[in-house]
Amino acid sequence: MAIEEGFGLEIPNEKAATLTTVGDMHAYLVSELARLGRPDRDDVRVYEKMRDIICLQTGVKPDEVVPKASFVEDLRLD
């Protein structure tokens, strides 16, 4: 997954299945980066980087990548 590569993390499949919205993914990334003591855990920067990765990989427009957006229902990703 491009987000894993972009942040240098591995998201277990069981956890990935629970990350249904952009906001869920963002919260997980910030939490995991903080847990690991990573310096790149700034809330805004993490969100912007995640949004950019999603847009680059899927062709979704940046204004569609909002915290409440569902990956499946709103962004049409599965």
Buried (B, 14 or more C-beta within 10 A) or exposed (E): EEBEEBBEBEBEEEEBEEBBBBBBBBBBBBEBBEEEEEEEBEEEEBBEBBBEBBBEEBEBEEEBBEEEBBBEEBBEEE
